[in-house]
Amino acid sequence: MHFLFAWRYFRAKKSTNVINIISWVCITAIVVGTAALILVLSVFNGFEGLVKSLYSSFYPDIRIGAQSGKVITLTGEQLQKLRQVNGIKNFSLVVEEKGILQMDEDQQLVHLKGVDSNYKTTTSVAQHIDDGVYDIGTETQPKLILGAGIEGALGIRAAHSIFPLTIHIPRRSESEQIDPARDIASDTIHTSSAFMIQQDFDNKYAITNLGFLKDAMLLKPDEFTAVEIAVRDPAKTDAIKKQITELLGNNYLVQNRYEQNQSLYSVMNMERWVFYAILCLILVVAAFNMVGALTMLVLEKQKDISILNALGADRNFILRIFLNEGFLLAIIGGVIGMLLALAMVIIQQQFHVIPLTGGSFLIDYFPVELRWADFILVAITVIVIAFIASFIPALKASKQEFSLRAE
């Protein structure tokens, strides 16, 4: 009943055209605000999905590292028990250390990552080889896979260079005084290929043979920096992580992919909510228009309110009529805005009509991804703002003095 009165008031011709104009301005503002929120959230979803896919190419499902310091110790018995954990697809033993690569006069500080033969199937790095073939060599004849940024900084083509690089690696030392002759291992090493994933990795990492790097750093056979694990079912990652923690104890830091990049995901999530809050201001502007439109409607319908009261309608009934009038404006604007945003996102997904300028990214268009949770969130936001905006004029209508005298 309340909604029928609200619908009649919305469709009825007003005594002054200003009320119609303000109402449609309000609806237009809600359309724009709703569409903008859905579109921005969809773009954030697209970039988030892209970044996660890139980072998942380099970071493992689960990583076992040290709670303190750099090195962990894993015995053969512990590794055997790790292989028996249900749900683990594969794992790779890893050693990481900073080093310097040199080609003639060009030097580059890099993050060296020594890996075993399982690394190729533990992460997706091998699928991102840009030039050459995935080859880390052997302990005695190691090879380097360079990040594309490092390759460019050294001015070489990793897959085609016939000249070896000079590599300098810090050795493990108990002495507080650094002796370059004793504490720095220098050798020559050939390159096999270059990978291209994302600038954070391309400009930082060089991958080589595990045995070679351990030998250069003077690590013991059971000493490593980390164990990188691939799971069979990503949905069971946390359960597998719990099993590993129970197996190895609290002296090891066991992290899932989110925990390995927690700061990145936290920043992305914070940016998402900041933009959401900013775009909600468009809906706040619509709310001011709604207050104006409903206030003028209340003034125009004073006689109708008095008639309804004479017929037995109480103040609560009058309140609900004008609340529903506000909800009606919000529903019309919200539905149109959502449909408009849905159409624009689908068009962008299919035809990539909006380009991503700059030329330095992996794709040349804005990535977008629809999530129904965003539609629910935006719908709730629109309804809440509409309720707040409608309540003041609706309350005023319910509290006015009822009179049937002709004005």
C-alpha positions as MATLAB code, in Angstrom:
seq = 'MHFLFAWRYFRAKKSTNVINIISWVCITAIVVGTAALILVLSVFNGFEGLVKSLYSSFYPDIRIGAQSGKVITLTGEQLQKLRQVNGIKNFSLVVEEKGILQMDEDQQLVHLKGVDSNYKTTTSVAQHIDDGVYDIGTETQPKLILGAGIEGALGIRAAHSIFPLTIHIPRRSESEQIDPARDIASDTIHTSSAFMIQQDFDNKYAITNLGFLKDAMLLKPDEFTAVEIAVRDPAKTDAIKKQITELLGNNYLVQNRYEQNQSLYSVMNMERWVFYAILCLILVVAAFNMVGALTMLVLEKQKDISILNALGADRNFILRIFLNEGFLLAIIGGVIGMLLALAMVIIQQQFHVIPLTGGSFLIDYFPVELRWADFILVAITVIVIAFIASFIPALKASKQEFSLRAE';
ca = [
       0.000    0.000    0.000;
       2.757    2.449    0.954;
       4.652    1.683   -2.246;
       1.521    2.191   -4.385;
       1.061    5.685   -2.956;
       4.768    6.405   -3.552;
       4.524    5.139   -7.154;
       1.430    7.291   -7.793;
       3.174   10.378   -6.409;
       6.215    9.654   -8.606;
       4.157    9.353  -11.792;
       1.620   12.068  -11.024;
       1.986   15.480  -12.641;
       3.310   17.978  -10.126;
       1.953   21.458   -9.613;
       5.386   22.842  -10.323;
       7.836   21.424  -12.854;
      10.746   22.061  -10.488;
       9.885   18.941   -8.447;
      10.078   16.773  -11.579;
      13.391   18.313  -12.582;
      14.924   17.811   -9.129;
      13.649   14.216   -9.002;
      15.223   13.355  -12.348;
      18.450   15.127  -11.387;
      18.466   12.946   -8.277;
      17.903    9.783  -10.332;
      20.640   10.816  -12.793;
      23.108   11.393   -9.958;
      22.293    7.944   -8.541;
      22.760    6.398  -12.016;
      26.170    8.054  -12.396;
      27.262    7.220   -8.846;
      26.143    3.589   -9.035;
      27.731    3.036  -12.441;
      30.976    4.709  -11.334;
      31.214    2.525   -8.232;
      30.643   -0.693  -10.180;
      33.093    0.325  -12.924;
      35.876    1.351  -10.533;
      35.468   -1.793   -8.436;
      35.524   -3.874  -11.631;
      38.773   -2.215  -12.741;
      40.313   -2.864   -9.322;
      39.158   -6.471   -9.581;
      40.789   -6.743  -12.996;
      44.110   -5.328  -11.859;
      44.006   -7.391   -8.672;
      43.447  -10.561  -10.666;
      46.241   -9.655  -13.073;
      48.729   -8.847  -10.304;
      47.849  -12.027   -8.410;
      48.343  -14.116  -11.535;
      51.747  -12.524  -12.148;
      52.862  -12.923   -8.549;
      51.607  -16.505   -8.448;
      53.961  -17.224  -11.349;
      56.941  -16.482   -9.109;
      55.754  -17.055   -5.550;
      54.871  -20.620   -4.490;
      51.625  -21.777   -2.910;
      53.472  -22.303    0.394;
      56.934  -21.199    1.504;
      58.910  -22.564    4.438;
      61.529  -20.121    5.709;
      63.381  -19.149    8.856;
      61.650  -17.478   11.803;
      64.867  -15.521   12.355;
      68.009  -15.218   10.285;
      68.394  -16.437    6.714;
      69.119  -20.156    6.892;
      66.987  -23.150    7.832;
      68.216  -26.666    8.521;
      66.253  -29.606    7.125;
      67.420  -33.170    7.580;
      66.787  -35.937    5.105;
      64.210  -37.390    7.491;
      62.295  -34.113    7.640;
      62.307  -33.813    3.853;
      61.007  -37.360    3.542;
      58.143  -36.601    5.938;
      57.414  -33.436    3.956;
      57.043  -35.501    0.780;
      54.438  -37.633    2.537;
      52.185  -34.701    3.471;
      48.850  -35.234    1.756;
      48.094  -32.561   -0.841;
      51.662  -31.537   -1.707;
      52.260  -31.773   -5.445;
      55.956  -30.942   -5.431;
      58.538  -28.862   -3.614;
      61.857  -27.227   -4.409;
      64.811  -26.532   -2.129;
      65.989  -22.944   -2.480;
      68.933  -20.765   -1.451;
      68.788  -16.987   -1.902;
      71.519  -14.381   -1.538;
      72.429  -10.999   -2.928;
      75.291  -10.908   -5.399;
      76.901   -8.832   -8.124;
      76.929   -9.661  -11.826;
      79.538   -8.001  -14.026;
      79.913   -7.711  -17.769;
      83.017   -5.685  -18.658;
      82.484   -2.363  -16.886;
      78.769   -2.884  -16.243;
      77.828   -4.167  -12.799;
      74.408   -5.087  -11.466;
      73.332   -5.935   -7.920;
      70.984   -8.932   -8.113;
      69.064  -11.302   -5.900;
      70.490  -14.722   -6.687;
      68.161  -17.673   -6.320;
      69.644  -21.143   -6.361;
      67.048  -23.815   -7.124;
      66.947  -27.570   -7.713;
      65.430  -29.455  -10.642;
      61.945  -29.465   -9.048;
      61.669  -25.682   -9.271;
      60.546  -25.880  -12.883;
      57.322  -27.634  -11.834;
      56.900  -25.868   -8.492;
      56.416  -22.380   -9.972;
      55.483  -21.032  -13.408;
      58.758  -19.221  -14.094;
      59.627  -21.653  -16.889;
      56.436  -20.625  -18.694;
      57.580  -16.996  -18.721;
      60.926  -17.491  -20.455;
      61.073  -14.613  -22.914;
      64.250  -15.573  -24.755;
      66.130  -18.883  -24.699;
      65.355  -22.088  -22.763;
      64.965  -22.855  -19.076;
      68.383  -24.203  -18.042;
      70.079  -23.751  -14.652;
      72.986  -26.024  -15.520;
      74.757  -28.249  -13.014;
      76.732  -27.691   -9.824;
      80.029  -27.694  -11.714;
      78.729  -26.002  -14.868;
      75.972  -23.688  -13.686;
      73.956  -21.326  -15.843;
      71.999  -18.180  -15.092;
      68.431  -17.305  -16.009;
      68.246  -13.518  -15.813;
      65.285  -11.275  -15.211;
      64.604   -9.219  -18.339;
      65.433   -5.980  -16.491;
      68.827   -7.310  -15.387;
      69.500   -8.531  -18.911;
      68.868   -5.030  -20.223;
      70.959   -3.366  -17.508;
      73.955   -5.548  -18.408;
      73.447   -4.890  -22.106;
      73.427   -8.536  -23.180;
      71.156  -11.106  -24.808;
      71.086  -13.894  -22.255;
      70.163  -16.621  -24.728;
      72.821  -15.659  -27.280;
      75.756  -14.284  -25.297;
      78.945  -16.296  -25.802;
      80.856  -14.378  -23.152;
      80.427  -15.400  -19.503;
      79.481  -13.018  -16.708;
      81.614  -12.538  -13.652;
      79.654  -13.318  -10.498;
      80.533  -12.221   -6.957;
      78.803  -13.998   -4.059;
      79.239  -13.340   -0.318;
      80.287  -16.410    1.633;
      78.977  -17.396    5.005;
      81.431  -16.187    7.636;
      81.528  -16.145   11.427;
      84.027  -13.282   11.503;
      82.853   -9.705   12.085;
      85.635   -8.359    9.863;
      85.147   -8.700    6.115;
      88.066  -10.055    4.111;
      87.256   -9.847    0.366;
      89.685  -12.614   -0.458;
      88.084  -14.929    2.062;
      84.454  -13.801    2.298;
      83.656  -13.125   -1.376;
      83.444  -15.955   -3.921;
      84.075  -14.900   -7.528;
      83.507  -17.049  -10.592;
      82.406  -16.889  -14.213;
      79.027  -18.137  -15.365;
      77.173  -18.375  -18.670;
      73.586  -17.295  -19.195;
      70.917  -19.497  -20.758;
      67.798  -17.356  -20.976;
      65.770  -14.458  -19.591;
      62.324  -14.432  -17.998;
      59.714  -11.686  -18.098;
      57.000  -11.719  -15.444;
      56.706   -8.362  -13.731;
      59.170   -5.536  -13.117;
      59.542   -6.346   -9.413;
      60.993   -9.730  -10.415;
      62.524   -8.860  -13.786;
      64.730   -6.138  -12.277;
      65.751   -8.115   -9.207;
      66.188  -11.862   -9.650;
      68.642  -14.183  -11.363;
      68.076  -17.932  -11.059;
      70.877  -20.489  -10.999;
      71.788  -23.984   -9.839;
      71.236  -24.771   -6.149;
      74.407  -26.831   -5.682;
      76.592  -24.126   -7.244;
      75.204  -21.368   -5.016;
      75.420  -23.497   -1.851;
      79.012  -24.377   -2.620;
      79.900  -20.727   -3.254;
      78.279  -19.653    0.027;
      79.916  -22.517    1.992;
      76.583  -23.843    3.219;
      76.249  -27.313    4.722;
      74.319  -30.036    2.837;
      71.248  -29.661    5.075;
      71.188  -25.847    5.041;
      68.807  -23.889    2.817;
      67.078  -20.529    2.684;
      63.597  -21.848    1.975;
      61.440  -24.650    0.679;
      58.915  -23.648   -1.976;
      55.872  -25.888   -2.236;
      53.221  -26.415   -4.909;
      49.916  -27.930   -3.761;
      47.481  -30.048   -5.737;
      44.388  -28.102   -4.699;
      44.848  -24.373   -3.924;
      41.604  -24.427   -1.907;
      43.327  -26.717    0.631;
      46.433  -24.542    1.013;
      45.684  -23.447    4.584;
      44.988  -27.024    5.705;
      48.294  -28.203    4.171;
      50.093  -25.250    5.764;
      48.744  -26.339    9.158;
      49.996  -29.905    8.596;
      53.472  -28.624    7.703;
      53.598  -26.399   10.800;
      52.634  -29.351   13.011;
      55.247  -31.522   11.279;
      58.208  -29.116   11.465;
      57.400  -27.139   14.620;
      57.393  -23.437   15.393;
      61.046  -22.827   14.492;
      60.045  -22.519   10.851;
      58.016  -19.743    9.210;
      55.336  -21.335    7.033;
      53.480  -18.864    4.794;
      50.812  -19.128    2.133;
      50.933  -16.942   -0.971;
      48.881  -14.159    0.617;
      51.183  -13.986    3.656;
      54.266  -13.826    1.427;
      52.838  -10.651   -0.150;
      50.691   -9.351    2.682;
      51.839   -5.740    2.347;
      51.012   -5.692   -1.385;
      47.514   -7.093   -0.897;
      46.874   -4.776    2.058;
      47.805   -1.711   -0.014;
      45.629   -2.870   -2.919;
      42.699   -3.441   -0.579;
      43.170   -0.050    1.073;
      43.276    1.717   -2.316;
      40.080   -0.060   -3.288;
      38.205    1.219   -0.243;
      39.619    4.748   -0.561;
      38.325    5.040   -4.130;
      35.036    3.518   -3.058;
      34.633    6.147   -0.329;
      35.513    8.977   -2.729;
      32.987    7.841   -5.340;
      30.312    7.511   -2.668;
      30.371   11.318   -2.583;
      28.493   11.256   -5.903;
      25.710    9.395   -4.137;
      25.844   11.925   -1.294;
      25.209   14.682   -3.872;
      22.249   12.645   -5.100;
      21.040   12.443   -1.506;
      20.919   16.239   -1.229;
      18.805   16.359   -4.392;
      16.566   13.661   -2.939;
      16.046   15.680    0.253;
      15.076   18.707   -1.837;
      12.705   16.771   -4.098;
      10.938   15.005   -1.221;
      10.678   18.172    0.859;
       8.970   19.974   -2.026;
       6.723   16.961   -2.592;
       5.699   16.995    1.078;
       4.767   20.653    0.799;
       2.731   19.974   -2.342;
       0.901   16.968   -0.855;
      -0.145   18.551    2.433;
      -3.821   18.285    1.499;
      -3.416   14.612    0.501;
      -1.705   13.924    3.815;
      -4.637   15.494    5.680;
      -7.151   13.425    3.674;
      -5.245   10.221    4.399;
      -5.211   11.115    8.075;
      -8.968   11.720    8.023;
      -9.403    8.267    6.441;
      -7.508    6.676    9.328;
      -3.873    6.749    8.238;
      -1.549    7.265   11.207;
       1.765    9.130   11.245;
       3.727    5.922   10.697;
       1.744    5.268    7.484;
       2.573    8.752    6.195;
       6.242    8.264    7.127;
       6.426    5.041    5.140;
       4.866    6.602    2.039;
       7.617    9.203    1.707;
      10.338    6.738    2.710;
       9.164    4.526   -0.136;
       9.186    7.550   -2.437;
      12.910    7.953   -1.671;
      13.518    4.227   -2.105;
      11.735    4.386   -5.453;
      14.084    7.102   -6.717;
      17.063    5.074   -5.442;
      15.848    1.820   -7.022;
      15.237    3.397  -10.421;
      18.619    5.139  -10.429;
      20.458    2.153   -8.931;
      19.046   -0.411  -11.379;
      19.750    1.801  -14.402;
      23.277    2.508  -13.105;
      24.002   -1.188  -12.536;
      22.723   -2.188  -15.964;
      24.779    0.594  -17.569;
      27.920   -0.502  -15.705;
      27.274   -4.162  -16.555;
      27.008   -3.328  -20.261;
      30.186   -1.220  -20.199;
      32.203   -3.908  -18.386;
      31.071   -6.632  -20.806;
      31.952   -4.415  -23.783;
      35.402   -3.740  -22.298;
      35.968   -7.444  -21.668;
      35.003   -8.396  -25.197;
      36.364   -5.519  -27.292;
      39.007   -3.759  -25.090;
      37.720   -0.346  -26.147;
      39.519    1.605  -23.402;
      43.316    1.336  -23.899;
      45.939    1.315  -21.171;
      48.441    3.962  -22.216;
      52.131    3.945  -21.421;
      53.236    0.823  -23.282;
      55.243   -0.563  -20.342;
      52.642   -2.990  -19.033;
      51.962   -6.558  -20.102;
      48.549   -5.690  -21.514;
      47.381   -2.714  -23.574;
      43.838   -2.358  -22.194;
      42.161   -1.830  -18.830;
      41.432   -5.232  -17.267;
      37.966   -5.532  -15.717;
      36.277   -8.289  -13.747;
      32.689   -8.462  -12.537;
      31.985   -9.699   -9.026;
      28.411  -10.035   -7.845;
      29.518   -9.129   -4.320;
      30.262   -5.629   -5.662;
      26.709   -5.295   -6.937;
      25.369   -6.287   -3.523;
      27.703   -3.837   -1.775;
      26.722   -0.958   -4.070;
      23.017   -1.796   -3.770;
      23.251   -1.719    0.032;
      25.134    1.589   -0.135;
      22.480    3.153   -2.385;
      19.634    1.933   -0.150;
      21.317    3.176    3.048;
      22.002    6.630    1.572;
      18.435    6.761    0.196;
      17.024    5.884    3.628;
      19.033    8.601    5.361;
      18.093   11.181    2.713;
      14.408   10.211    2.737;
      13.984   10.005    6.492;
      14.169   13.755    7.228;
      11.421   14.898    4.787;
       9.371   11.757    5.546;
       9.547   12.503    9.273;
       8.540   16.104    8.569;
       5.522   14.875    6.594;
       4.435   12.558    9.404;
       4.667   15.289   12.041;
       2.830   18.072   10.215;
      -0.503   19.310   11.522;
      -3.384   17.737    9.635;
      -5.947   20.119    8.167;
      -8.550   19.857    5.387;
      -8.957   23.593    4.961;
      -8.339   24.758    1.433;
      -5.149   26.666    1.066;
];
